[in-house]
């Protein structure tokens, strides 16, 4: 694939946070399809006008994979260049332990959906020798603040590591671990980062760094301050 | 000191490492509660309470949890039950992928959280999660299994603080290939069984590690070397696993 060529890109969880920032970053030069769990009318004002939107709730992994597959067919996309599996949910439990329902929901949205989407997307990506990007988190090494979230992200890391080896030569696989960002995810998870929040990365900067990583296909990658300060938002190959 | 009888909970006790752990705990005089997919053979006895539950079935697990909480408090809990799925990832049916994550990660996470929240682990108790050596090496050919076992290992690390507030030590066990029916089912046909650690020996090392309150238990010397190499050279370790396992897989098993 030549640099600068128009690409077909699927982004899950593209209605807020990093997913939305990435969609905005890529939409001017590429064909972007975004998934989210809200109804189309509720999100269209926020999304770039050229973005396609699919409603798919990843808490029901089987149905979500079917909905995304149907949308790809409807759009007439016979192949994909990039799939960025970014959607995730997290919860910060008081006392450090989640209840069963939260653990199950976190694993369904963050891990099982990713497995089922990756499996469904394999033929679409292999047509164009595309790249599957899994969005993990620096929390994948473990944190008492979000145990089930950290577990699900560690699962993505192990999955990406194995799959990158398995799919070598047909589809690229990459895992990107962003550090904390000002995305509102901490608030949604019920955790107040306090004054530390001021030092979190801007999602637009993280998206710019991520676009470079999509171009280089490296894995695993960590998106943090160190890379930001080295000029990674503009320094590397362009997608 | 109270004269209370020591009590243990072991999941996946009908075969392999779980059976060996249960035997050792019984021999040491523990009362053992076992949880299995199907009722294990042999007559039930006073020392052993057998509970049947498919850990992939959320409703069944929710029904079983109160029974397990009632049978406590426990001094040792070993969340050992696991299943694998080997072959090309894209060939695995969605139901299999879901089942692997539920049995290998979700069920032990839900059980550990419920046991800790209900104070069903006695102060000073040991909580052991059985992950896999693949946490250190990567595992092409079992991508969903590797994902679930990594998730479990990091969950164990993440709840250590919450557990220690209740006086409970968390250990994570990373067994390499064991000489069990599961390994025979999933290994490439030409893999030699002599190199695999006998489950009885692995069980002894695991219980020793729990005794010493080790956070990380890798039973056996060879697996320990692999774990160290995987830590230092993750890329090379996964490439080696690809050659040793993925390229030799002659069938798909789940």
Boltz contact constraints between the chains, C-beta under 6 A:
constraints:
  - contact:
      token1: [A, 62]
      token2: [B, 94]
      max_distance: 6.0
  - contact:
      token1: [A, 96]
      token2: [B, 161]
      max_distance: 6.0
  - contact:
      token1: [A, 96]
      token2: [B, 162]
      max_distance: 6.0
  - contact:
      token1: [A, 97]
      token2: [B, 113]
      max_distance: 6.0
  - contact:
      token1: [A, 97]
      token2: [B, 116]
      max_distance: 6.0
  - contact:
      token1: [A, 97]
      token2: [B, 117]
      max_distance: 6.0
  - contact:
      token1: [A, 97]
      token2: [B, 162]
      max_distance: 6.0
  - contact:
      token1: [A, 100]
      token2: [B, 110]
      max_distance: 6.0
  - contact:
      token1: [A, 103]
      token2: [B, 109]
      max_distance: 6.0
  - contact:
      token1: [A, 103]
      token2: [B, 110]
      max_distance: 6.0
  - contact:
      token1: [A, 107]
      token2: [B, 106]
      max_distance: 6.0
  - contact:
      token1: [A, 112]
      token2: [B, 98]
      max_distance: 6.0
  - contact:
      token1: [A, 112]
      token2: [B, 101]
      max_distance: 6.0
  - contact:
      token1: [A, 115]
      token2: [B, 97]
      max_distance: 6.0
  - contact:
      token1: [A, 115]
      token2: [B, 144]
      max_distance: 6.0
  - contact:
      token1: [A, 116]
      token2: [B, 94]
      max_distance: 6.0
  - contact:
      token1: [A, 119]
      token2: [B, 90]
      max_distance: 6.0
  - contact:
      token1: [A, 122]
      token2: [B, 90]
      max_distance: 6.0
  - contact:
      token1: [A, 142]
      token2: [B, 154]
      max_distance: 6.0
  - contact:
      token1: [A, 142]
      token2: [B, 157]
      max_distance: 6.0
  - contact:
      token1: [A, 142]
      token2: [B, 158]
      max_distance: 6.0
  - contact:
      token1: [A, 143]
      token2: [B, 158]
      max_distance: 6.0
  - contact:
      token1: [A, 144]
      token2: [B, 158]
      max_distance: 6.0
  - contact:
      token1: [A, 144]
      token2: [B, 161]
      max_distance: 6.0
  - contact:
      token1: [A, 147]
      token2: [B, 155]
      max_distance: 6.0
  - contact:
      token1: [A, 147]
      token2: [B, 158]
      max_distance: 6.0
  - contact:
      token1: [A, 147]
      token2: [B, 159]
      max_distance: 6.0
  - contact:
      token1: [A, 150]
      token2: [B, 154]
      max_distance: 6.0
  - contact:
      token1: [A, 150]
      token2: [B, 158]
      max_distance: 6.0
  - contact:
      token1: [A, 151]
      token2: [B, 151]
      max_distance: 6.0
  - contact:
      token1: [A, 151]
      token2: [B, 154]
      max_distance: 6.0
  - contact:
      token1: [A, 151]
      token2: [B, 155]
      max_distance: 6.0
  - contact:
      token1: [A, 154]
      token2: [B, 150]
      max_distance: 6.0
  - contact:
      token1: [A, 154]
      token2: [B, 151]
      max_distance: 6.0
  - contact:
      token1: [A, 154]
      token2: [B, 154]
      max_distance: 6.0
  - contact:
      token1: [A, 155]
      token2: [B, 147]
      max_distance: 6.0
  - contact:
      token1: [A, 155]
      token2: [B, 150]
      max_distance: 6.0
  - contact:
      token1: [A, 155]
      token2: [B, 151]
      max_distance: 6.0
  - contact:
      token1: [A, 158]
      token2: [B, 146]
      max_distance: 6.0
  - contact:
      token1: [A, 158]
      token2: [B, 147]
      max_distance: 6.0
  - contact:
      token1: [A, 158]
      token2: [B, 150]
      max_distance: 6.0
  - contact:
      token1: [A, 159]
      token2: [B, 143]
      max_distance: 6.0
  - contact:
      token1: [A, 159]
      token2: [B, 147]
      max_distance: 6.0
  - contact:
      token1: [A, 161]
      token2: [B, 138]
      max_distance: 6.0
  - contact:
      token1: [A, 161]
      token2: [B, 238]
      max_distance: 6.0
  - contact:
      token1: [A, 162]
      token2: [B, 138]
      max_distance: 6.0
  - contact:
      token1: [A, 162]
      token2: [B, 139]
      max_distance: 6.0
  - contact:
      token1: [A, 162]
      token2: [B, 140]
      max_distance: 6.0
  - contact:
      token1: [A, 162]
      token2: [B, 143]
      max_distance: 6.0
  - contact:
      token1: [A, 162]
      token2: [B, 146]
      max_distance: 6.0
  - contact:
      token1: [A, 163]
      token2: [B, 89]
      max_distance: 6.0
  - contact:
      token1: [A, 163]
      token2: [B, 143]
      max_distance: 6.0
  - contact:
      token1: [A, 165]
      token2: [B, 140]
      max_distance: 6.0
  - contact:
      token1: [A, 165]
      token2: [B, 238]
      max_distance: 6.0
  - contact:
      token1: [A, 165]
      token2: [B, 242]
      max_distance: 6.0
  - contact:
      token1: [A, 166]
      token2: [B, 89]
      max_distance: 6.0
  - contact:
      token1: [A, 166]
      token2: [B, 140]
      max_distance: 6.0
